[in-house]
């Protein structure tokens, strides 16, 4: 005989389930799990497929989930994992990302899509992605492809054209302020109440999230290593062959995009039993949420109440070190026809190839009373893009690093960043110039390159110019890489050739992870 609980109307049953969980907001949602296990009927009635509105109500909305992860010191993520957030957000991307294509022509660059993609970036682990069927991964990749690949439709730079001038302006949720992108206006998040503080947040970058998620999904499939290659460098030298070896491809495969969900340390059994032994060293480590401080700054800065503590969009030293990863080349067929809406987005051509990428970077910081190196024009991007090694010279001395211009009789003093001193933590730099090159091992396999670039301190935007290191290698091209450092471990964005004509040129996306010493 069925229980009385099974005969209750569905709306009342959902409310009962909601109230059971609402009584314990800071504990895992085990009550719903217990209800689901009572009977097959209740499992069907309360499953996420049958009543997604229940779980949406429990988590309020996508913004709540996103901020929960940004401020999580493990417990928030445990809550979301118990609610099976990975499955929920994967299904949401599948059904919602392209829902307006019929009327808009292309996937919308709006707030809901941006938040949805970023929740996926922060909550999907390597284990979850590897458990997806190949068909499911390919479907997600086809949904992300137009956003990640077509730069003419989805530029990766947000231009903040309006800033609050007073604390009252910043905390007024009714104020009509917009973030402009070269393609369209981003819609605003309204007032967001957190710890009795009113925030107005802008949407994170949809393009950066799409690029990040594309690499995470692509890297789940093992690269096919050409079988005709030498096994290692010793075999290549013996055969007098240049280029990559099978061992180099193995190193490239191991250079994966670091996923924040992979570093989640708590076990649910420990959480539910109250055992905190797994966190015994928590007091000696930086809080888990601190790695998101710069990411939060970028969405809160344009509307930050002036009385709140000042955050930074970039922490000096974040780029110094070795970065390894890959880049992918966009389809020229798609780029040439990007002005026309394809009849079916699932048939869009994929990225044509994937290649290894590496750079050993060093930051050079300019502090008062020194004057930073002048920029070419008013646009920040002009300086790194137009950097000419014949015009701009670098001199290393005991005082630090001096950058000079052949047409200006003045040297500009910078200090190389060093992790051995705390002096940088007490001062804010006026400017950061980046230099770097590839290692000898990488040079033998993939070519030798050098890098120079700059950090836009207002929002942490990084621009790097890569060019061949040796004369005679000009055919390898000079490329511009643009992106953000994400949770202090990943550098993702888009790249393009340093074209001097109106021809589209070659372009693509890249993802680098910071190597741990």
C-alpha positions as CSV (number, residue, x, y, z in Angstrom):
1,X,0.0,0.0,0.0
2,X,1.5,3.4,-1.0
3,X,2.4,5.7,1.8
4,X,0.5,8.9,2.5
5,X,3.6,10.9,1.5
6,X,3.4,9.5,-2.0
7,X,-0.2,10.7,-2.4
8,X,0.6,14.3,-1.5
9,X,0.2,16.8,-4.4
10,X,3.5,17.5,-6.0
11,X,3.7,21.2,-5.2
12,X,3.1,20.4,-1.5
13,X,5.7,17.6,-1.6
14,X,8.3,20.0,-3.1
15,X,7.6,22.5,-0.4
16,X,8.1,19.9,2.3
17,X,11.4,18.9,0.8
18,X,12.4,22.5,0.6
19,X,11.5,23.2,4.2
20,X,13.4,20.1,5.4
21,X,16.6,21.5,3.8
22,X,15.9,25.1,4.8
23,X,16.1,24.1,8.4
24,X,19.8,23.2,8.1
25,X,21.2,25.7,5.6
26,X,24.8,25.1,6.6
27,X,24.8,21.3,6.3
28,X,24.8,19.1,3.3
29,X,21.4,18.5,1.7
30,X,21.2,14.9,3.0
31,X,17.5,15.3,3.8
32,X,16.5,15.3,0.1
33,X,18.7,12.3,-0.4
34,X,16.9,10.5,2.3
35,X,13.5,11.4,0.7
36,X,14.8,10.2,-2.7
37,X,15.7,6.9,-1.2
38,X,12.3,6.3,0.5
39,X,10.6,4.9,-2.6
40,X,10.7,4.8,-6.4
41,X,7.7,7.2,-6.6
42,X,9.3,9.8,-4.4
43,X,12.6,9.5,-6.2
44,X,10.9,10.2,-9.5
45,X,8.8,13.1,-8.1
46,X,11.8,14.8,-6.4
47,X,14.6,14.1,-8.9
48,X,16.3,17.0,-10.6
49,X,14.8,15.9,-14.0
50,X,11.2,16.0,-12.6
51,X,11.3,19.2,-10.6
52,X,14.4,21.3,-11.4
53,X,12.6,24.2,-9.9
54,X,13.1,22.7,-6.4
55,X,16.8,22.7,-6.8
56,X,16.8,26.1,-8.4
57,X,14.8,27.4,-5.4
58,X,17.2,25.8,-3.0
59,X,20.2,27.4,-4.6
60,X,18.3,30.7,-5.3
61,X,19.8,31.4,-8.7
62,X,23.0,31.1,-10.7
63,X,24.5,34.2,-9.1
64,X,24.2,32.6,-5.6
65,X,26.1,29.5,-6.9
66,X,28.8,31.5,-8.5
67,X,29.5,33.7,-5.4
68,X,29.3,30.6,-3.2
69,X,32.3,29.1,-5.1
70,X,34.2,32.4,-5.1
71,X,33.9,32.7,-1.4
72,X,34.2,29.0,-0.6
73,X,36.7,27.7,2.0
74,X,35.5,24.2,1.3
75,X,32.1,24.0,2.9
76,X,30.3,25.9,0.1
77,X,31.7,23.5,-2.4
78,X,30.7,20.5,-0.3
79,X,27.2,21.8,-0.3
80,X,27.2,22.2,-4.1
81,X,28.8,18.8,-4.6
82,X,26.1,17.1,-2.4
83,X,23.5,18.7,-4.7
84,X,25.3,17.2,-7.7
85,X,26.1,20.7,-9.1
86,X,28.3,19.2,-11.8
87,X,25.4,17.2,-13.4
88,X,23.0,20.1,-13.0
89,X,25.2,22.7,-14.6
90,X,26.2,20.4,-17.5
91,X,22.6,19.8,-18.3
92,X,21.9,23.5,-18.0
93,X,24.6,24.4,-20.5
94,X,23.3,21.8,-22.9
95,X,19.7,23.1,-22.9
96,X,20.2,26.9,-22.3
97,X,23.3,28.1,-24.0
98,X,21.8,28.1,-27.5
99,X,18.2,28.6,-26.6
100,X,17.9,32.1,-28.2
101,X,19.8,31.2,-31.4
102,X,16.6,31.0,-33.4
103,X,15.8,34.7,-32.8
104,X,19.3,36.2,-32.2
105,X,21.2,34.3,-34.8
106,X,24.2,33.6,-32.5
107,X,24.5,32.5,-28.8
108,X,23.8,35.5,-26.7
109,X,26.7,37.2,-24.8
110,X,24.5,37.9,-21.7
111,X,24.7,37.6,-18.0
112,X,22.9,34.3,-17.6
113,X,25.2,32.6,-20.2
114,X,28.3,34.0,-18.7
115,X,27.5,33.0,-15.1
116,X,26.3,29.5,-16.3
117,X,29.6,28.9,-18.1
118,X,31.7,30.1,-15.2
119,X,29.9,27.9,-12.7
120,X,30.8,25.0,-15.0
121,X,34.5,26.1,-15.1
122,X,34.7,26.2,-11.3
123,X,32.7,23.1,-10.5
124,X,33.6,20.5,-13.1
125,X,36.5,18.3,-12.2
126,X,38.7,16.2,-14.4
127,X,37.0,13.1,-13.0
128,X,33.5,14.3,-13.9
129,X,34.6,15.4,-17.4
130,X,36.3,12.0,-18.1
131,X,33.1,10.2,-17.1
132,X,31.1,12.1,-19.7
133,X,30.5,10.1,-22.9
134,X,32.4,11.2,-25.9
135,X,29.2,12.3,-27.6
136,X,28.3,14.5,-24.6
137,X,31.8,16.1,-24.6
138,X,31.5,16.8,-28.3
139,X,28.1,18.3,-27.9
140,X,29.3,20.7,-25.2
141,X,32.3,21.6,-27.4
142,X,30.1,22.4,-30.4
143,X,28.0,24.6,-28.2
144,X,31.1,26.5,-26.9
145,X,32.8,26.7,-30.3
146,X,31.3,29.8,-31.8
147,X,32.0,31.8,-28.6
148,X,35.5,30.5,-28.2
149,X,36.5,30.7,-31.9
150,X,34.8,33.7,-33.6
151,X,36.6,36.8,-32.2
152,X,34.6,39.1,-34.5
153,X,31.4,38.1,-32.8
154,X,32.8,37.6,-29.3
155,X,35.7,40.0,-28.4
156,X,37.6,39.0,-25.3
157,X,38.1,42.5,-23.9
158,X,35.6,44.3,-21.7
159,X,35.8,48.0,-21.8
160,X,34.6,49.7,-18.6
161,X,33.2,53.0,-19.8
162,X,31.3,54.0,-16.6
163,X,32.5,54.1,-13.0
164,X,30.8,55.2,-9.8
165,X,32.0,58.5,-8.4
166,X,30.6,58.1,-4.9
167,X,29.7,55.4,-2.5
168,X,26.0,56.3,-2.9
169,X,26.3,55.8,-6.7
170,X,28.0,52.4,-6.3
171,X,25.4,51.0,-3.9
172,X,22.4,52.2,-5.9
173,X,20.9,49.1,-7.6
174,X,18.6,51.2,-9.7
175,X,21.4,53.1,-11.3
176,X,21.6,52.4,-15.1
177,X,25.3,51.7,-15.6
178,X,26.6,49.4,-18.3
179,X,29.7,47.5,-19.1
180,X,30.4,47.9,-22.8
181,X,32.1,45.4,-25.0
182,X,33.0,46.0,-28.6
183,X,30.1,43.8,-29.6
184,X,27.2,44.7,-27.3
185,X,26.2,45.9,-23.8
186,X,26.5,43.5,-20.9
187,X,23.5,43.5,-18.7
188,X,24.0,44.3,-15.1
189,X,23.5,42.3,-11.9
190,X,21.3,44.3,-9.5
191,X,22.0,44.7,-5.8
192,X,23.7,41.7,-4.2
193,X,23.5,41.4,-0.4
194,X,26.4,39.6,1.3
195,X,27.4,39.9,4.9
196,X,25.2,43.0,5.2
197,X,27.1,44.7,2.4
198,X,25.4,45.7,-0.8
199,X,27.3,44.9,-4.0
200,X,26.6,45.5,-7.6
201,X,28.5,43.0,-9.7
202,X,29.2,42.8,-13.4
203,X,29.1,39.6,-15.3
204,X,32.4,37.7,-15.7
205,X,33.8,37.3,-19.2
206,X,31.8,34.8,-21.3
207,X,34.7,34.4,-23.7
208,X,37.3,33.6,-21.1
209,X,34.9,31.0,-19.6
210,X,34.2,29.4,-23.0
211,X,37.9,29.2,-23.8
212,X,38.7,27.7,-20.4
213,X,35.9,25.1,-20.6
214,X,36.9,24.2,-24.2
215,X,40.4,23.3,-23.1
216,X,39.1,21.3,-20.1
217,X,36.8,19.2,-22.4
218,X,39.4,18.8,-25.1
219,X,42.1,17.6,-22.7
220,X,39.9,14.7,-21.7
221,X,40.7,13.1,-25.0
222,X,44.2,11.7,-25.3
223,X,46.3,13.2,-28.1
224,X,47.2,10.8,-30.9
225,X,51.0,10.7,-31.0
226,X,52.5,10.2,-34.5
227,X,54.2,6.7,-34.4
228,X,57.0,7.7,-36.8
229,X,58.6,10.1,-34.3
230,X,61.8,9.2,-32.3
231,X,61.1,7.9,-28.8
232,X,63.1,10.6,-27.1
233,X,65.7,13.4,-27.6
234,X,68.6,11.0,-27.5
235,X,67.1,8.9,-30.3
236,X,66.4,12.1,-32.3
237,X,70.0,13.3,-32.0
238,X,71.3,9.9,-33.0
239,X,69.0,10.0,-36.1
240,X,69.9,13.6,-36.8
241,X,66.3,14.6,-36.6
242,X,64.9,17.9,-35.3
243,X,61.5,18.6,-34.0
244,X,59.3,16.9,-31.3
245,X,59.7,13.4,-30.1
246,X,57.1,11.0,-28.6
247,X,58.4,12.0,-25.2
248,X,57.7,15.7,-26.0
249,X,54.2,14.8,-26.9
250,X,53.8,13.0,-23.6
251,X,54.9,16.1,-21.8
252,X,52.5,18.1,-23.8
253,X,49.6,15.8,-22.9
254,X,50.5,16.2,-19.2
255,X,50.3,20.0,-19.4
256,X,46.6,20.2,-18.6
257,X,44.5,23.2,-17.7
258,X,44.4,23.4,-13.9
259,X,40.8,22.9,-12.7
260,X,39.8,24.5,-9.4
261,X,37.5,21.6,-8.6
262,X,40.4,19.1,-8.8
263,X,41.9,20.8,-5.7
264,X,38.8,20.3,-3.5
265,X,40.2,18.5,-0.4
266,X,37.2,17.6,1.8
267,X,35.7,14.1,1.9
268,X,31.9,14.0,2.4
269,X,32.2,11.5,5.2
270,X,34.5,13.8,7.1
271,X,32.1,16.7,6.6
272,X,29.0,14.8,7.6
273,X,30.6,13.3,10.7
274,X,32.1,16.5,11.8
275,X,35.7,15.2,11.5
276,X,38.0,18.1,10.6
277,X,41.2,16.1,10.7
278,X,41.6,16.6,6.9
279,X,41.8,20.4,7.7
280,X,44.4,20.1,10.4
281,X,46.9,22.3,8.5
282,X,44.3,24.8,7.4
283,X,45.7,27.5,9.7
284,X,49.1,27.3,8.0
285,X,47.7,27.7,4.5
286,X,46.1,30.7,2.8
287,X,42.3,30.4,2.7
288,X,40.9,28.6,-0.3
289,X,38.8,31.6,-1.3
290,X,41.7,33.9,-1.4
291,X,42.7,32.6,-4.8
292,X,39.5,34.1,-6.2
293,X,40.2,37.6,-4.8
294,X,41.4,39.1,-8.1
295,X,38.5,37.4,-10.1
296,X,36.0,38.9,-7.7
297,X,37.7,42.3,-8.0
298,X,37.1,42.3,-11.7
299,X,33.4,41.8,-11.4
300,X,33.0,44.1,-8.4
301,X,35.5,46.9,-9.0
302,X,33.3,49.2,-11.3
303,X,30.7,49.4,-8.6
304,X,32.7,48.9,-5.5
305,X,31.5,51.0,-2.5
306,X,34.3,53.4,-1.7
307,X,34.3,52.5,2.0
308,X,35.2,48.9,1.4
309,X,38.8,47.7,1.5
310,X,40.6,48.1,-1.8
311,X,41.3,44.8,-3.7
312,X,43.5,44.3,-6.6
313,X,42.9,42.8,-10.0
314,X,46.5,41.5,-10.2
315,X,49.0,40.3,-7.6
316,X,52.6,41.1,-8.5
317,X,54.5,37.9,-9.0
318,X,51.5,36.0,-10.4
319,X,53.2,35.6,-13.8
320,X,56.8,35.1,-12.7
321,X,57.7,31.5,-13.3
322,X,57.3,28.8,-15.8
323,X,54.0,28.4,-17.7
324,X,53.2,25.3,-19.7
325,X,50.1,24.4,-21.8
326,X,48.8,24.4,-25.3
327,X,47.2,26.6,-28.0
328,X,44.7,25.7,-30.7
329,X,44.4,27.2,-34.2
330,X,41.0,28.3,-35.3
331,X,39.5,27.1,-38.6
332,X,40.2,29.6,-41.4
333,X,37.0,28.5,-43.1
334,X,34.9,29.6,-40.1
335,X,36.8,32.9,-39.7
336,X,36.3,33.8,-43.4
337,X,32.6,33.2,-43.1
338,X,32.0,34.6,-39.5
339,X,29.8,37.4,-40.8
340,X,27.1,34.8,-41.8
341,X,25.1,32.7,-39.3
342,X,25.8,29.0,-40.0
343,X,22.7,26.9,-40.7
344,X,23.7,24.5,-37.9
345,X,26.2,25.3,-35.2
346,X,26.8,21.6,-34.6
347,X,28.4,21.4,-38.0
348,X,30.9,24.3,-37.4
349,X,34.5,23.2,-38.2
350,X,36.6,22.4,-35.2
351,X,39.9,23.9,-34.3
352,X,42.4,22.6,-36.9
353,X,45.3,21.7,-34.6
354,X,46.7,21.8,-31.1
355,X,50.3,22.7,-30.2
356,X,52.5,22.9,-27.2
357,X,53.3,26.2,-25.6
358,X,55.7,27.3,-22.9
359,X,57.2,30.4,-21.5
360,X,59.6,31.2,-18.6
361,X,58.4,34.7,-17.6
362,X,59.9,37.4,-15.4
363,X,58.0,40.5,-14.2
364,X,59.7,43.9,-14.0
365,X,58.0,46.4,-11.7
366,X,58.1,50.2,-11.7
367,X,57.7,51.9,-8.4
368,X,57.6,55.6,-7.5
369,X,59.5,57.9,-7.8
370,X,60.6,56.2,-11.1
371,X,58.5,56.9,-14.2
372,X,57.0,54.0,-16.2
373,X,57.9,53.3,-19.8
374,X,55.7,55.5,-22.1
375,X,53.0,53.8,-24.1
376,X,52.4,54.2,-27.8
377,X,49.3,56.4,-27.8
378,X,46.5,56.3,-25.4
379,X,45.5,52.7,-25.9
380,X,47.2,50.2,-23.5
381,X,47.4,47.5,-26.1
382,X,49.5,49.6,-28.5
383,X,52.7,49.2,-26.5
384,X,53.1,45.4,-26.4
385,X,51.7,45.0,-29.9
386,X,54.1,47.5,-31.4
387,X,57.1,46.6,-29.3
388,X,60.1,46.6,-31.6
389,X,63.3,45.0,-30.4
390,X,65.3,47.4,-32.6
391,X,63.7,50.4,-30.9
392,X,63.1,49.2,-27.3
393,X,66.1,47.9,-25.5
394,X,66.6,46.2,-22.1
395,X,69.6,46.7,-19.9
396,X,70.2,44.6,-16.8
397,X,72.4,46.1,-14.0
398,X,72.9,45.8,-10.3
399,X,70.2,48.5,-9.8
400,X,67.6,46.4,-11.7
401,X,66.4,46.5,-15.2
402,X,66.4,49.6,-17.4
403,X,64.2,49.9,-20.5
404,X,65.1,52.5,-23.0
405,X,63.8,53.8,-26.3
406,X,66.2,54.5,-29.2
407,X,64.3,57.8,-30.0
408,X,64.2,59.0,-26.4
409,X,67.3,59.9,-24.4
410,X,65.9,58.5,-21.2
411,X,66.1,55.2,-19.3
412,X,63.2,53.8,-17.4
413,X,64.0,52.0,-14.2
414,X,62.2,48.7,-13.2
415,X,62.9,46.2,-10.5
416,X,62.8,42.4,-11.3
417,X,60.2,40.7,-9.2
418,X,61.6,38.4,-6.6
419,X,59.7,36.1,-4.2
420,X,62.6,36.4,-1.7
421,X,61.6,39.9,-0.6
422,X,58.5,41.3,0.9
423,X,59.1,44.8,-0.2
424,X,56.7,44.4,-3.1
425,X,53.8,43.6,-0.8
426,X,54.1,47.0,0.8
427,X,54.0,49.0,-2.4
428,X,51.7,49.2,-5.4
429,X,53.6,49.3,-8.8
430,X,52.9,51.9,-11.4
431,X,53.6,49.5,-14.2
432,X,54.5,45.9,-14.9
433,X,56.5,44.8,-18.0
434,X,56.9,41.1,-18.7
435,X,59.9,39.5,-20.4
436,X,60.5,35.8,-21.1
437,X,61.6,33.0,-23.3
438,X,61.2,29.3,-23.9
439,X,63.6,26.7,-22.3
440,X,66.3,24.8,-24.1
441,X,64.3,21.6,-24.0
442,X,61.3,23.3,-25.5
443,X,63.4,25.0,-28.2
444,X,64.7,21.6,-29.5
445,X,61.2,20.3,-29.9
446,X,58.9,23.1,-30.8
447,X,61.0,26.1,-31.7
448,X,62.7,29.0,-29.7
449,X,60.7,32.0,-28.8
450,X,61.0,35.1,-26.7
451,X,58.2,37.1,-25.0
452,X,57.6,40.7,-24.0
453,X,54.4,42.3,-22.8
454,X,52.5,44.3,-20.1
455,X,49.9,44.0,-17.4
456,X,46.9,46.4,-17.4
457,X,46.7,47.0,-13.6
458,X,43.2,48.3,-13.7
459,X,41.7,44.9,-14.5
460,X,44.7,42.5,-14.7
461,X,44.5,42.1,-18.5
462,X,47.7,40.5,-19.8
463,X,49.1,41.1,-23.3
464,X,52.2,39.1,-24.5
465,X,54.0,39.4,-27.8
466,X,55.8,36.2,-28.9
467,X,58.4,36.2,-31.7
468,X,61.1,33.8,-32.9
469,X,64.3,34.0,-30.9
470,X,66.7,33.1,-33.8
471,X,67.3,34.9,-37.1
472,X,65.9,32.8,-40.0
473,X,62.9,31.6,-38.0
474,X,60.7,34.6,-39.1
475,X,58.4,32.1,-40.8
476,X,57.2,30.9,-37.3
477,X,55.3,34.2,-37.0
478,X,54.9,36.9,-34.4
479,X,51.8,36.4,-32.3
480,X,49.9,38.4,-29.7
481,X,48.5,36.5,-26.7
482,X,45.8,38.3,-24.6
483,X,44.0,37.0,-21.5
484,X,43.6,36.9,-17.7
485,X,45.3,35.1,-14.9
486,X,42.5,33.0,-13.3
487,X,42.6,31.9,-9.6
488,X,46.4,32.5,-9.7
489,X,47.1,29.2,-11.5
490,X,45.8,29.5,-15.1
491,X,46.4,32.0,-17.9
492,X,43.8,31.6,-20.7
493,X,42.7,33.8,-23.6
494,X,43.0,34.3,-27.3
495,X,45.9,34.8,-29.6
496,X,46.3,36.3,-33.1
497,X,49.0,36.9,-35.6
498,X,50.6,40.4,-35.5
499,X,48.9,41.3,-38.8
500,X,49.7,44.6,-40.5
501,X,46.9,44.3,-43.2
502,X,43.2,44.0,-43.1
503,X,43.4,40.3,-43.8
504,X,42.0,38.3,-40.9
505,X,45.2,36.3,-40.4
506,X,45.6,33.3,-38.2
507,X,44.2,33.2,-34.6
508,X,43.1,30.9,-31.9
509,X,42.9,30.2,-28.2
510,X,45.5,29.2,-25.5
511,X,45.6,27.8,-22.0
512,X,48.6,27.8,-19.7
513,X,49.1,26.4,-16.2
514,X,51.7,27.7,-13.8
515,X,54.2,25.0,-13.0
516,X,54.8,24.3,-9.3
517,X,58.4,24.6,-8.2
